[in-house]
Amino acid sequence: QVQLVESGGGMVQAGGSLRLSCVASRVISGFNLMGWYRQAPGKQRELVAVMSGGGITDYGESVKGRFTISRDNVKSTVYLQMNSLKPEDTAVYYCNLKGVRPSYNYWGQGTQVTVSS
């Protein structure tokens, strides 16, 4: 079992920046994706950004050019730098760690990000 602990959420005005961090409780070998999803009230959970251990990234369309994901494999940590935040970025942001072989899928408890206009 792996625990994911997020930090860095909060409230910011539109145009501002926040940085989220997520630490995994242990290192997991093999190919995996670590990153972020978000869920706003009344909406489905959606991809924000994920990164493989080798540095391959995937971003949700609405955050491209504004958010940057990075990963420190030694520290089992993933970061999300969020710039030019908009009110529509308001959501609970969840850290995710997903493996293929072996298969696993872990979620953090979520951290609230609120962007005021």
Summary of the structure (lengths in Angstrom):
residues: 117
radius of gyration: 13.6
end to end distance: 39.8
largest distance: 43.7
contacts: 350
relative contact order: 0.33
helix: 5%
strand: 55%
